[in-house]
């Protein structure tokens, strides 16, 4: 892992990677979602990272969210190829960061439900316990922890048992630092119903040990973020916040509804930082225009 530090100055995360790839006209259908481009069009993933760095992102989250060994094998790759593609997610982000000249790279780790591609990353209802989830995540974790990323982004985690499984892996990995961000059902609870404050307390010892840089929320409606951030801050932990744009996904229509105003998103982000968020960005349906607005409303003049 790299040695860069996360301090009290807010760092701006990037926006939705898949959102940007779709803006290029990419078809992300199928269970691999954006991870399919790790093999098919890696240059487009680099281009998306570049767009976000140019918009003012300090941190690029690599395209590992849906890149799992089991998902690649189910689509005809052997284990060695699957592991190489997972490592490539960080290689691409690092290459673009180095070409740009500044920034951090976070290895992206999605939940078990992302590999199922059935929406269960928003429920955590897998029928697996903490030990099962620890075993499932371990192989991919080791690849990404050894990838040269500055941080590990454990994102859209829907349940406390899955967060605790990832926390065990972090504790076992010398030199690694990570954040854990949850998908949440409302302003007080993560997706499996656990109160956010309870989840933050359970993870607090890893922050005290200097291994967990933040706990927070992503892939959730912006209206829930202020209360969730305050819940984490009240436990004494730094917070990460990168919600969706504010649009709502309709499963029946298979489309997004509502509107997204980058300026409104940027203003809201300033409030999340004031409430305790030290890592701030966007998730689904956010793009470079949202990241520019976040940076402007945080009063940051240039890249970190």
BATOR-806978 format. One line per 8 residues: number of its first residue (from 1); for each residue z, y, x of N, C-alpha, C. Coordinates in nm, 3 decimals, always signed. Layout:
<pts>
NUM> Z Y X Z Y X Z Y X | ...
</pts>
This chain:
<pts>
1> +0.000 -0.120 +0.084 +0.000 +0.000 +0.000 +0.000 +0.125 +0.087 | -0.063 +0.232 +0.036 -0.065 +0.358 +0.109 +0.072 +0.424 +0.110 | +0.088 +0.525 +0.193 +0.217 +0.586 +0.209 +0.230 +0.722 +0.144 | +0.137 +0.764 +0.061 +0.145 +0.896 -0.002 +0.262 +0.902 -0.098 | +0.313 +1.021 -0.123 +0.433 +1.036 -0.206 +0.400 +1.099 -0.339 | +0.483 +1.064 -0.437 +0.478 +1.129 -0.568 +0.604 +1.212 -0.578 | +0.593 +1.344 -0.590 +0.710 +1.430 -0.594 +0.717 +1.501 -0.729 | +0.796 +1.606 -0.735 +0.816 +1.673 -0.863 +0.696 +1.756 -0.908
9> +0.607 +1.791 -0.817 +0.485 +1.859 -0.856 +0.405 +1.764 -0.946 | +0.359 +1.809 -1.063 +0.285 +1.718 -1.149 +0.155 +1.675 -1.084 | +0.124 +1.548 -1.095 -0.004 +1.496 -1.051 -0.090 +1.469 -1.173 | -0.216 +1.506 -1.164 -0.308 +1.487 -1.276 -0.380 +1.354 -1.259 | -0.367 +1.269 -1.359 -0.440 +1.142 -1.361 -0.580 +1.165 -1.416 | -0.664 +1.066 -1.401 -0.799 +1.077 -1.456 -0.799 +1.054 -1.607 | -0.916 +1.052 -1.666 -0.931 +1.026 -1.809 -0.982 +0.884 -1.833 | -1.035 +0.861 -1.951 -1.079 +0.727 -1.988 -1.199 +0.681 -1.905
17> -1.182 +0.572 -1.831 -1.292 +0.520 -1.751 -1.403 +0.466 -1.840 | -1.366 +0.383 -1.938 -1.468 +0.327 -2.027 -1.537 +0.438 -2.107 | -1.461 +0.539 -2.145 -1.520 +0.652 -2.217 -1.630 +0.717 -2.134 | -1.603 +0.733 -2.005 -1.704 +0.794 -1.917 -1.824 +0.702 -1.900 | -1.799 +0.574 -1.884 -1.910 +0.479 -1.867 -1.997 +0.474 -1.992 | -1.935 +0.482 -2.108 -2.013 +0.485 -2.232 -2.095 +0.613 -2.241 | -2.042 +0.721 -2.186 -2.118 +0.847 -2.186 -2.245 +0.836 -2.102 | -2.245 +0.745 -2.006 -2.366 +0.719 -1.927 -2.465 +0.628 -2.001
25> -2.424 +0.576 -2.117 -2.509 +0.484 -2.191 -2.482 +0.338 -2.165 | -2.370 +0.308 -2.097 -2.338 +0.168 -2.066 -2.294 +0.093 -2.192 | -2.338 -0.031 -2.204 -2.294 -0.121 -2.310 -2.174 -0.198 -2.255 | -2.057 -0.173 -2.311 -1.935 -0.239 -2.265 -1.890 -0.348 -2.361 | -1.983 -0.399 -2.441 -1.950 -0.506 -2.533 -1.910 -0.632 -2.459 | -1.832 -0.717 -2.526 -1.786 -0.840 -2.463 -1.644 -0.824 -2.412 | -1.581 -0.935 -2.381 -1.439 -0.934 -2.348 -1.403 -0.868 -2.217 | -1.500 -0.847 -2.127 -1.466 -0.785 -1.999 -1.462 -0.633 -2.005
33> -1.523 -0.574 -2.108 -1.522 -0.429 -2.126 -1.572 -0.363 -1.998 | -1.504 -0.262 -1.945 -1.555 -0.191 -1.827 -1.557 -0.280 -1.703 | -1.476 -0.386 -1.700 -1.472 -0.473 -1.582 -1.603 -0.545 -1.558 | -1.686 -0.559 -1.660 -1.815 -0.626 -1.638 -1.901 -0.550 -1.539 | -1.881 -0.417 -1.529 -1.962 -0.336 -1.439 -1.919 -0.351 -1.293 | -1.805 -0.414 -1.268 -1.767 -0.442 -1.130 -1.873 -0.528 -1.062 | -1.937 -0.615 -1.140 -2.044 -0.698 -1.087 -2.181 -0.640 -1.116 | -2.198 -0.583 -1.238 -2.332 -0.544 -1.283 -2.376 -0.406 -1.236
41> -2.283 -0.312 -1.226 -2.321 -0.174 -1.191 -2.205 -0.101 -1.123 | -2.161 -0.150 -1.009 -2.046 -0.085 -0.942 -2.069 +0.061 -0.909 | -2.196 +0.100 -0.890 -2.224 +0.239 -0.857 -2.187 +0.333 -0.972 | -2.192 +0.282 -1.096 -2.154 +0.366 -1.209 -2.002 +0.384 -1.216 | -1.928 +0.283 -1.175 -1.782 +0.299 -1.168 -1.747 +0.405 -1.064 | -1.813 +0.401 -0.950 -1.791 +0.505 -0.849 -1.827 +0.643 -0.903 | -1.936 +0.650 -0.977 -1.977 +0.778 -1.033 -1.871 +0.833 -1.129 | -1.812 +0.745 -1.210 -1.708 +0.789 -1.303 -1.586 +0.841 -1.227
49> -1.546 +0.770 -1.122 -1.434 +0.819 -1.041 -1.465 +0.957 -0.984 | -1.588 +0.973 -0.937 -1.627 +1.102 -0.877 -1.620 +1.214 -0.981 | -1.667 +1.186 -1.102 -1.663 +1.287 -1.208 -1.521 +1.335 -1.231 | -1.426 +1.241 -1.230 -1.287 +1.280 -1.256 -1.225 +1.354 -1.137 | -1.256 +1.311 -1.016 -1.207 +1.387 -0.901 -1.260 +1.530 -0.906 | -1.388 +1.545 -0.938 -1.447 +1.679 -0.944 -1.388 +1.763 -1.057 | -1.339 +1.697 -1.162 -1.276 +1.768 -1.273 -1.132 +1.810 -1.242 | -1.077 +1.758 -1.131 -0.943 +1.797 -1.091 -0.839 +1.688 -1.093
57> -0.880 +1.562 -1.113 -0.783 +1.453 -1.110 -0.731 +1.434 -0.968 | -0.601 +1.415 -0.956 -0.538 +1.383 -0.828 -0.534 +1.233 -0.806 | -0.540 +1.155 -0.915 -0.524 +1.010 -0.908 -0.636 +0.943 -0.985 | -0.705 +0.849 -0.920 -0.803 +0.764 -0.988 -0.741 +0.629 -1.016 | -0.748 +0.586 -1.141 -0.700 +0.452 -1.177 -0.819 +0.357 -1.168 | -0.810 +0.258 -1.082 -0.921 +0.166 -1.058 -0.950 +0.081 -1.181 | -1.071 +0.025 -1.182 -1.124 -0.045 -1.300 -1.075 -0.189 -1.309 | -0.942 -0.208 -1.301 -0.887 -0.342 -1.306 -0.823 -0.381 -1.437
65> -0.821 -0.288 -1.533 -0.745 -0.311 -1.657 -0.779 -0.445 -1.722 | -0.906 -0.474 -1.740 -0.946 -0.596 -1.808 -1.004 -0.700 -1.712 | -0.983 -0.677 -1.582 -1.037 -0.766 -1.479 -0.934 -0.873 -1.445 | -0.939 -0.984 -1.513 -0.845 -1.093 -1.487 -0.919 -1.217 -1.439 | -0.849 -1.302 -1.367 -0.910 -1.426 -1.318 -0.960 -1.510 -1.434 | -0.877 -1.525 -1.536 -0.915 -1.610 -1.648 -1.037 -1.557 -1.722 | -1.046 -1.425 -1.737 -1.159 -1.368 -1.809 -1.289 -1.385 -1.731 | -1.284 -1.368 -1.599 -1.405 -1.386 -1.519 -1.447 -1.534 -1.517
73> -1.350 -1.623 -1.504 -1.384 -1.766 -1.503 -1.444 -1.809 -1.635 | -1.392 -1.755 -1.745 -1.445 -1.789 -1.878 -1.590 -1.745 -1.893 | -1.633 -1.653 -1.807 -1.770 -1.602 -1.814 -1.855 -1.647 -1.696 | -1.817 -1.760 -1.637 -1.902 -1.826 -1.540 -1.875 -1.800 -1.394 | -1.776 -1.718 -1.359 -1.743 -1.693 -1.220 -1.646 -1.800 -1.170 | -1.652 -1.831 -1.041 -1.549 -1.920 -0.988 -1.429 -1.835 -0.945 | -1.321 -1.901 -0.903 -1.197 -1.829 -0.875 -1.214 -1.729 -0.760 | -1.284 -1.770 -0.656 -1.304 -1.680 -0.542 -1.382 -1.556 -0.584
81> -1.485 -1.574 -0.666 -1.563 -1.459 -0.714 -1.476 -1.368 -0.800 | -1.394 -1.429 -0.886 -1.307 -1.350 -0.973 -1.211 -1.264 -0.892 | -1.149 -1.324 -0.790 -1.054 -1.249 -0.708 -1.124 -1.138 -0.629 | -1.246 -1.165 -0.584 -1.321 -1.063 -0.510 -1.357 -0.946 -0.601 | -1.392 -0.973 -0.726 -1.425 -0.865 -0.819 -1.302 -0.781 -0.853 | -1.188 -0.846 -0.866 -1.065 -0.773 -0.892 -1.034 -0.679 -0.775 | -1.047 -0.731 -0.652 -1.025 -0.646 -0.535 -1.128 -0.534 -0.528 | -1.250 -0.560 -0.574 -1.355 -0.458 -0.571 -1.316 -0.336 -0.654
89> -1.239 -0.356 -0.759 -1.202 -0.241 -0.842 -1.135 -0.133 -0.758 | -1.047 -0.172 -0.668 -0.979 -0.075 -0.581 -1.072 -0.027 -0.471 | -1.155 -0.117 -0.417 -1.249 -0.078 -0.312 -1.339 +0.037 -0.359 | -1.386 +0.028 -0.482 -1.475 +0.132 -0.536 -1.402 +0.265 -0.550 | -1.281 +0.260 -0.603 -1.204 +0.384 -0.620 -1.169 +0.445 -0.484 | -1.132 +0.363 -0.389 -1.099 +0.414 -0.255 -1.221 +0.476 -0.188 | -1.336 +0.409 -0.202 -1.457 +0.462 -0.140 -1.493 +0.598 -0.196 | -1.479 +0.616 -0.328 -1.513 +0.744 -0.387 -1.408 +0.850 -0.353
97> -1.281 +0.810 -0.348 -1.177 +0.903 -0.305 -1.203 +0.951 -0.162 | -1.238 +0.857 -0.075 -1.263 +0.894 +0.064 -1.385 +0.986 +0.076 | -1.488 +0.957 -0.003 -1.607 +1.043 -0.001 -1.575 +1.182 -0.054 | -1.486 +1.189 -0.154 -1.448 +1.318 -0.211 -1.359 +1.397 -0.115 | -1.273 +1.324 -0.043 -1.192 +1.388 +0.059 -1.046 +1.407 +0.028 | -1.003 +1.374 -0.094 -0.860 +1.386 -0.127 -0.832 +1.304 -0.251 | -0.703 +1.280 -0.276 -0.662 +1.208 -0.396 -0.593 +1.077 -0.364 | -0.536 +1.018 -0.468 -0.470 +0.889 -0.461 -0.545 +0.788 -0.547
105> -0.526 +0.661 -0.515 -0.586 +0.552 -0.594 -0.476 +0.462 -0.646 | -0.478 +0.438 -0.776 -0.385 +0.345 -0.839 -0.461 +0.220 -0.882 | -0.417 +0.104 -0.837 -0.475 -0.021 -0.883 -0.438 -0.040 -1.030 | -0.537 -0.066 -1.115 -0.511 -0.079 -1.258 -0.478 -0.222 -1.297 | -0.366 -0.239 -1.365 -0.325 -0.371 -1.415 -0.299 -0.359 -1.564 | -0.380 -0.425 -1.643 -0.359 -0.426 -1.787 -0.272 -0.542 -1.829 | -0.232 -0.547 -1.956 -0.146 -0.653 -2.006 -0.223 -0.782 -2.029 | -0.149 -0.887 -2.052 -0.209 -1.017 -2.085 -0.305 -1.005 -2.203
113> -0.269 -0.923 -2.300 -0.353 -0.908 -2.418 -0.490 -0.852 -2.389 | -0.504 -0.776 -2.278 -0.635 -0.723 -2.243 -0.731 -0.836 -2.207 | -0.680 -0.941 -2.144 -0.765 -1.056 -2.110 -0.806 -1.133 -2.235 | -0.723 -1.129 -2.338 -0.757 -1.197 -2.464 -0.863 -1.120 -2.541 | -0.868 -0.988 -2.518 -0.964 -0.901 -2.586 -0.958 -0.915 -2.737 | -0.836 -0.926 -2.789 -0.819 -0.942 -2.933 -0.728 -0.835 -2.993 | -0.699 -0.732 -2.916 -0.614 -0.624 -2.966 -0.466 -0.648 -2.949 | -0.427 -0.761 -2.891 -0.284 -0.791 -2.883 -0.211 -0.709 -2.777
121> -0.286 -0.629 -2.696 -0.216 -0.537 -2.607 -0.144 -0.427 -2.685 | -0.167 -0.421 -2.817 -0.099 -0.324 -2.901 +0.011 -0.387 -2.986 | +0.040 -0.515 -2.961 +0.148 -0.582 -3.032 +0.241 -0.658 -2.937 | +0.183 -0.717 -2.833 +0.262 -0.802 -2.743 +0.295 -0.937 -2.804 | +0.233 -0.969 -2.915 +0.262 -1.093 -2.986 +0.176 -1.206 -2.928 | +0.214 -1.252 -2.808 +0.136 -1.353 -2.738 +0.189 -1.495 -2.755 | +0.317 -1.506 -2.789 +0.379 -1.637 -2.787 +0.417 -1.681 -2.647 | +0.427 -1.584 -2.553 +0.465 -1.613 -2.415 +0.596 -1.541 -2.382
129> +0.678 -1.606 -2.299 +0.802 -1.541 -2.260 +0.785 -1.473 -2.124 | +0.892 -1.412 -2.075 +0.885 -1.338 -1.949 +0.836 -1.427 -1.834 | +0.884 -1.550 -1.827 +0.844 -1.639 -1.718 +0.695 -1.672 -1.724 | +0.646 -1.697 -1.846 +0.503 -1.724 -1.862 +0.419 -1.604 -1.814 | +0.462 -1.485 -1.851 +0.387 -1.364 -1.817 +0.396 -1.335 -1.667 | +0.509 -1.361 -1.609 +0.524 -1.347 -1.463 +0.423 -1.438 -1.392 | +0.414 -1.562 -1.436 +0.322 -1.657 -1.372 +0.177 -1.616 -1.392 | +0.142 -1.566 -1.511 +0.005 -1.527 -1.539 -0.038 -1.408 -1.455
137> +0.049 -1.310 -1.438 +0.015 -1.188 -1.365 +0.016 -1.206 -1.213 | +0.085 -1.308 -1.163 +0.118 -1.315 -1.020 -0.004 -1.315 -0.928 | -0.106 -1.397 -0.958 -0.221 -1.407 -0.868 -0.296 -1.274 -0.858 | -0.323 -1.212 -0.971 -0.393 -1.083 -0.969 -0.307 -0.977 -0.902 | -0.179 -0.978 -0.931 -0.089 -0.879 -0.870 -0.098 -0.885 -0.718 | -0.095 -1.004 -0.661 -0.095 -1.017 -0.516 -0.224 -0.963 -0.455 | -0.336 -0.985 -0.523 -0.463 -0.931 -0.475 -0.458 -0.779 -0.474 | -0.413 -0.719 -0.584 -0.414 -0.574 -0.596 -0.307 -0.508 -0.509
145> -0.195 -0.576 -0.490 -0.090 -0.520 -0.404 -0.134 -0.516 -0.258 | -0.231 -0.599 -0.224 -0.281 -0.606 -0.087 -0.415 -0.534 -0.072 | -0.450 -0.451 -0.170 -0.584 -0.393 -0.177 -0.598 -0.259 -0.107 | -0.488 -0.201 -0.062 -0.492 -0.070 -0.001 -0.476 +0.044 -0.100 | -0.443 +0.014 -0.225 -0.416 +0.120 -0.323 -0.287 +0.192 -0.288 | -0.277 +0.317 -0.329 -0.155 +0.394 -0.305 -0.044 +0.357 -0.402 | -0.083 +0.319 -0.523 +0.010 +0.287 -0.631 -0.048 +0.172 -0.713 | +0.036 +0.114 -0.797 -0.010 +0.017 -0.897 +0.021 +0.075 -1.034
153> -0.082 +0.083 -1.118 -0.065 +0.135 -1.255 -0.058 +0.017 -1.351 | +0.061 -0.013 -1.397 +0.080 -0.118 -1.499 +0.072 -0.047 -1.633 | -0.038 -0.064 -1.704 -0.065 +0.025 -1.817 -0.089 -0.049 -1.948 | -0.061 +0.023 -2.057 -0.076 -0.028 -2.194 +0.007 -0.154 -2.213 | +0.125 -0.158 -2.154 +0.213 -0.274 -2.166 +0.282 -0.267 -2.302 | +0.269 -0.373 -2.385 +0.318 -0.363 -2.522 +0.459 -0.415 -2.545 | +0.517 -0.486 -2.446 +0.645 -0.551 -2.473 +0.738 -0.540 -2.354 | +0.867 -0.545 -2.382 +0.965 -0.541 -2.275 +0.958 -0.666 -2.188
161> +0.942 -0.788 -2.243 +0.930 -0.904 -2.153 +0.815 -0.892 -2.054 | +0.701 -0.836 -2.096 +0.590 -0.822 -2.002 +0.623 -0.717 -1.895 | +0.689 -0.609 -1.935 +0.730 -0.508 -1.837 +0.827 -0.567 -1.736 | +0.919 -0.649 -1.782 +1.016 -0.710 -1.691 +0.950 -0.809 -1.597 | +0.846 -0.880 -1.646 +0.772 -0.971 -1.559 +0.703 -0.893 -1.447 | +0.642 -0.780 -1.481 +0.577 -0.697 -1.381 +0.678 -0.634 -1.287 | +0.794 -0.598 -1.340 +0.900 -0.542 -1.256 +0.947 -0.644 -1.152 | +0.953 -0.770 -1.190 +0.989 -0.876 -1.093 +0.887 -0.883 -0.981
169> +0.760 -0.877 -1.016 +0.656 -0.881 -0.914 +0.664 -0.760 -0.822 | +0.691 -0.644 -0.878 +0.706 -0.524 -0.796 +0.823 -0.540 -0.700 | +0.933 -0.591 -0.751 +1.052 -0.609 -0.667 +1.026 -0.704 -0.551 | +0.936 -0.800 -0.572 +0.906 -0.901 -0.471 +0.799 -0.858 -0.371 | +0.743 -0.738 -0.388 +0.630 -0.693 -0.307 +0.673 -0.580 -0.214 | +0.700 -0.612 -0.088 +0.747 -0.507 +0.005 +0.646 -0.392 +0.016 | +0.697 -0.272 +0.005 +0.614 -0.153 +0.023 +0.538 -0.106 -0.099 | +0.533 -0.188 -0.202 +0.456 -0.151 -0.322 +0.535 -0.053 -0.407
177> +0.463 +0.039 -0.470 +0.522 +0.131 -0.567 +0.431 +0.135 -0.689 | +0.490 +0.153 -0.806 +0.412 +0.142 -0.929 +0.470 +0.232 -1.037 | +0.389 +0.252 -1.141 +0.444 +0.302 -1.266 +0.418 +0.198 -1.374 | +0.499 +0.202 -1.478 +0.481 +0.115 -1.595 +0.470 +0.205 -1.716 | +0.357 +0.197 -1.785 +0.338 +0.277 -1.906 +0.311 +0.184 -2.024 | +0.372 +0.217 -2.135 +0.370 +0.132 -2.254 +0.272 +0.184 -2.359 | +0.213 +0.093 -2.434 +0.152 +0.130 -2.562 +0.267 +0.137 -2.663 | +0.262 +0.237 -2.751 +0.377 +0.262 -2.839 +0.333 +0.272 -2.985
185> +0.420 +0.229 -3.073 +0.387 +0.227 -3.217 +0.424 +0.357 -3.287 | +0.517 +0.433 -3.227 +0.559 +0.560 -3.287 +0.629 +0.641 -3.179 | +0.703 +0.743 -3.219 +0.767 +0.830 -3.122 +0.896 +0.779 -3.063 | +0.935 +0.657 -3.101 +1.060 +0.604 -3.048 +1.054 +0.465 -2.992 | +0.947 +0.389 -3.025 +0.944 +0.248 -2.989 +0.813 +0.208 -2.923 | +0.822 +0.115 -2.828 +0.701 +0.058 -2.771 +0.643 -0.040 -2.873 | +0.528 -0.099 -2.842 +0.453 -0.172 -2.945 +0.525 -0.293 -3.001 | +0.612 -0.358 -2.923 +0.683 -0.475 -2.977 +0.808 -0.436 -3.055
193> +0.834 -0.306 -3.068 +0.948 -0.259 -3.145 +1.069 -0.223 -3.063 | +1.067 -0.252 -2.932 +1.179 -0.215 -2.845 +1.190 -0.063 -2.835 | +1.308 -0.005 -2.854 +1.321 +0.139 -2.834 +1.280 +0.179 -2.693 | +1.206 +0.285 -2.680 +1.162 +0.331 -2.548 +1.280 +0.356 -2.456 | +1.387 +0.411 -2.509 +1.505 +0.440 -2.427 +1.560 +0.310 -2.368 | +1.561 +0.203 -2.448 +1.610 +0.074 -2.400 +1.520 +0.018 -2.290 | +1.390 +0.030 -2.309 +1.296 -0.018 -2.208 +1.314 +0.059 -2.077 | +1.331 +0.190 -2.087 +1.350 +0.272 -1.967 +1.478 +0.232 -1.895
201> +1.586 +0.209 -1.969 +1.712 +0.169 -1.905 +1.696 +0.037 -1.831 | +1.622 -0.056 -1.891 +1.604 -0.187 -1.828 +1.529 -0.176 -1.696 | +1.442 -0.075 -1.683 +1.361 -0.059 -1.563 +1.422 +0.037 -1.462 | +1.527 +0.107 -1.501 +1.585 +0.212 -1.416 +1.627 +0.165 -1.278 | +1.682 +0.045 -1.260 +1.723 +0.005 -1.125 +1.608 +0.005 -1.024 | +1.487 -0.025 -1.068 +1.373 -0.024 -0.977 +1.337 +0.118 -0.934 | +1.361 +0.215 -1.020 +1.340 +0.354 -0.980 +1.446 +0.395 -0.878 | +1.569 +0.357 -0.902 +1.676 +0.388 -0.809 +1.647 +0.332 -0.671
209> +1.582 +0.215 -0.669 +1.547 +0.150 -0.543 +1.423 +0.211 -0.477 | +1.361 +0.310 -0.544 +1.245 +0.376 -0.486 +1.114 +0.303 -0.505 | +1.111 +0.206 -0.595 +0.991 +0.125 -0.613 +0.910 +0.165 -0.736 | +0.978 +0.210 -0.839 +0.913 +0.248 -0.964 +0.908 +0.401 -0.971 | +0.786 +0.458 -0.966 +0.776 +0.604 -0.958 +0.786 +0.671 -1.094 | +0.757 +0.598 -1.202 +0.764 +0.658 -1.336 +0.756 +0.548 -1.442 | +0.807 +0.581 -1.559 +0.796 +0.497 -1.678 +0.744 +0.586 -1.790 | +0.657 +0.534 -1.874 +0.608 +0.621 -1.979 +0.514 +0.556 -2.076
217> +0.409 +0.631 -2.112 +0.326 +0.594 -2.226 +0.180 +0.622 -2.196 | +0.092 +0.533 -2.243 -0.051 +0.560 -2.243 -0.114 +0.490 -2.362 | -0.240 +0.521 -2.388 -0.316 +0.459 -2.496 -0.241 +0.464 -2.629 | -0.187 +0.582 -2.658 -0.106 +0.607 -2.776 -0.144 +0.744 -2.830 | -0.120 +0.768 -2.957 -0.154 +0.898 -3.016 -0.074 +1.010 -2.949 | -0.139 +1.122 -2.918 -0.068 +1.233 -2.852 +0.053 +1.283 -2.930 | +0.051 +1.273 -3.062 +0.162 +1.328 -3.140 +0.294 +1.256 -3.111 | +0.286 +1.131 -3.062 +0.408 +1.056 -3.032 +0.464 +1.085 -2.893
225> +0.384 +1.148 -2.808 +0.420 +1.158 -2.667 +0.545 +1.242 -2.641 | +0.563 +1.360 -2.702 +0.680 +1.441 -2.667 +0.813 +1.365 -2.683 | +0.830 +1.298 -2.795 +0.956 +1.226 -2.818 +0.971 +1.109 -2.721 | +0.862 +1.040 -2.691 +0.868 +0.927 -2.598 +0.904 +0.975 -2.458 | +0.844 +1.085 -2.415 +0.875 +1.141 -2.283 +1.022 +1.180 -2.275 | +1.071 +1.243 -2.380 +1.212 +1.284 -2.380 +1.303 +1.162 -2.371 | +1.266 +1.052 -2.437 +1.349 +0.931 -2.433 +1.363 +0.879 -2.290 | +1.253 +0.881 -2.217 +1.257 +0.835 -2.078 +1.334 +0.934 -1.991
233> +1.310 +1.063 -2.010 +1.377 +1.166 -1.930 +1.528 +1.163 -1.951 | +1.571 +1.130 -2.071 +1.714 +1.125 -2.100 +1.784 +1.012 -2.026 | +1.707 +0.911 -1.986 +1.763 +0.802 -1.905 +1.768 +0.842 -1.757 | +1.703 +0.954 -1.723 +1.703 +1.003 -1.587 +1.585 +0.957 -1.504 | +1.476 +0.917 -1.570 +1.358 +0.868 -1.499 +1.243 +0.967 -1.510 | +1.160 +0.977 -1.404 +1.034 +1.051 -1.416 +0.944 +0.978 -1.516 | +0.856 +1.054 -1.579 +0.773 +0.997 -1.685 +0.626 +1.012 -1.653 | +0.548 +0.914 -1.697 +0.403 +0.920 -1.693 +0.353 +0.928 -1.837
241> +0.254 +1.013 -1.862 +0.201 +1.030 -1.998 +0.050 +1.050 -1.992 | -0.025 +0.954 -2.046 -0.170 +0.972 -2.059 -0.218 +0.904 -2.187 | -0.202 +0.977 -2.297 -0.238 +0.924 -2.428 -0.388 +0.931 -2.455 | -0.425 +0.879 -2.571 -0.563 +0.891 -2.619 -0.592 +1.037 -2.657 | -0.716 +1.064 -2.690 -0.760 +1.201 -2.717 -0.698 +1.261 -2.844 | -0.658 +1.177 -2.935 -0.614 +1.222 -3.067 -0.702 +1.167 -3.177 | -0.820 +1.117 -3.139 -0.905 +1.047 -3.236 -0.842 +0.911 -3.268 | -0.882 +0.854 -3.380 -0.823 +0.728 -3.427 -0.932 +0.624 -3.441
249> -0.906 +0.504 -3.388 -1.001 +0.394 -3.398 -0.989 +0.326 -3.534 | -1.103 +0.309 -3.602 -1.107 +0.239 -3.730 -1.164 +0.099 -3.708 | -1.082 -0.007 -3.714 -1.133 -0.143 -3.695 -1.238 -0.181 -3.800 | -1.222 -0.131 -3.922 -1.317 -0.166 -4.027 -1.455 -0.107 -3.997 | -1.457 +0.018 -3.955 -1.585 +0.085 -3.926 -1.632 +0.060 -3.782 | -1.538 +0.013 -3.699 -1.564 -0.005 -3.556 -1.616 +0.125 -3.495 | -1.542 +0.232 -3.525 -1.579 +0.363 -3.473 -1.454 +0.451 -3.469 | -1.466 +0.562 -3.394 -1.357 +0.658 -3.384 -1.374 +0.765 -3.490
257> -1.262 +0.809 -3.547 -1.265 +0.916 -3.646 -1.171 +1.028 -3.601 | -1.190 +1.145 -3.657 -1.109 +1.259 -3.619 -1.177 +1.339 -3.509 | -1.107 +1.438 -3.461 -1.164 +1.528 -3.360 -1.076 +1.531 -3.236 | -1.137 +1.571 -3.127 -1.066 +1.584 -3.000 -1.100 +1.719 -2.939 | -0.999 +1.800 -2.917 -1.016 +1.932 -2.859 -0.955 +1.932 -2.720 | -1.037 +1.939 -2.613 -0.980 +1.936 -2.478 -0.877 +2.045 -2.453 | -0.898 +2.166 -2.507 -0.802 +2.273 -2.485 -0.668 +2.242 -2.551 | -0.674 +2.188 -2.670 -0.550 +2.149 -2.738 -0.480 +2.039 -2.660
265> -0.556 +1.945 -2.608 -0.500 +1.836 -2.527 -0.433 +1.893 -2.402 | -0.499 +1.989 -2.338 -0.442 +2.051 -2.219 -0.312 +2.123 -2.247 | -0.309 +2.195 -2.359 -0.185 +2.265 -2.397 -0.073 +2.166 -2.422 | -0.105 +2.057 -2.488 -0.005 +1.954 -2.515 +0.046 +1.893 -2.385 | -0.045 +1.872 -2.289 -0.006 +1.814 -2.161 +0.097 +1.900 -2.089 | +0.085 +2.031 -2.099 +0.184 +2.119 -2.039 +0.321 +2.095 -2.100 | +0.324 +2.065 -2.229 +0.449 +2.032 -2.295 +0.507 +1.900 -2.248 | +0.421 +1.803 -2.224 +0.469 +1.673 -2.174 +0.532 +1.690 -2.037
273> +0.469 +1.773 -1.954 +0.526 +1.798 -1.821 +0.661 +1.868 -1.834 | +0.669 +1.966 -1.922 +0.795 +2.037 -1.941 +0.906 +1.944 -1.987 | +0.868 +1.838 -2.060 +0.967 +1.742 -2.109 +1.006 +1.638 -2.005 | +0.933 +1.633 -1.892 +0.972 +1.540 -1.786 +0.861 +1.458 -1.726 | +0.737 +1.473 -1.774 +0.626 +1.393 -1.720 +0.579 +1.450 -1.586 | +0.577 +1.367 -1.483 +0.531 +1.410 -1.351 +0.391 +1.357 -1.321 | +0.343 +1.264 -1.403 +0.206 +1.212 -1.396 +0.145 +1.232 -1.534 | +0.036 +1.308 -1.542 -0.019 +1.347 -1.671 -0.170 +1.331 -1.668
281> -0.227 +1.268 -1.770 -0.372 +1.253 -1.778 -0.414 +1.209 -1.916 | -0.527 +1.138 -1.923 -0.580 +1.096 -2.052 -0.622 +0.951 -2.051 | -0.629 +0.893 -2.169 -0.672 +0.753 -2.183 -0.798 +0.752 -2.271 | -0.804 +0.667 -2.372 -0.926 +0.649 -2.450 -0.977 +0.780 -2.512 | -1.107 +0.800 -2.502 -1.179 +0.913 -2.561 -1.150 +1.045 -2.492 | -1.088 +1.040 -2.376 -1.075 +1.162 -2.296 -1.176 +1.156 -2.182 | -1.226 +1.272 -2.143 -1.327 +1.279 -2.038 -1.294 +1.389 -1.938 | -1.387 +1.421 -1.850 -1.361 +1.524 -1.749 -1.319 +1.658 -1.809
289> -1.371 +1.692 -1.928 -1.334 +1.820 -1.988 -1.185 +1.823 -2.025 | -1.129 +1.708 -2.062 -0.985 +1.701 -2.091 -0.904 +1.717 -1.962 | -0.951 +1.656 -1.854 -0.879 +1.664 -1.728 -0.883 +1.806 -1.672 | -0.996 +1.874 -1.685 -1.002 +2.014 -1.643 -0.902 +2.098 -1.722 | -0.892 +2.071 -1.853 -0.799 +2.147 -1.936 -0.655 +2.116 -1.901 | -0.625 +1.990 -1.872 -0.489 +1.953 -1.831 -0.451 +2.029 -1.704 | -0.540 +2.029 -1.607 -0.510 +2.096 -1.480 -0.490 +2.247 -1.501 | -0.576 +2.304 -1.582 -0.563 +2.448 -1.607 -0.432 +2.481 -1.676
297> -0.393 +2.404 -1.776 -0.272 +2.435 -1.850 -0.145 +2.400 -1.775 | -0.158 +2.316 -1.672 -0.044 +2.290 -1.585 -0.032 +2.398 -1.476 | -0.131 +2.488 -1.472 -0.126 +2.598 -1.375 -0.158 +2.555 -1.234 | -0.239 +2.449 -1.220 -0.275 +2.396 -1.089 -0.414 +2.447 -1.052 | -0.424 +2.512 -0.939 -0.548 +2.579 -0.904 -0.650 +2.488 -0.839 | -0.606 +2.388 -0.765 -0.700 +2.304 -0.692 -0.644 +2.165 -0.675 | -0.726 +2.071 -0.623 -0.678 +1.934 -0.605 -0.558 +1.928 -0.515 | -0.479 +1.820 -0.532 -0.358 +1.803 -0.450 -0.395 +1.780 -0.304
</pts>
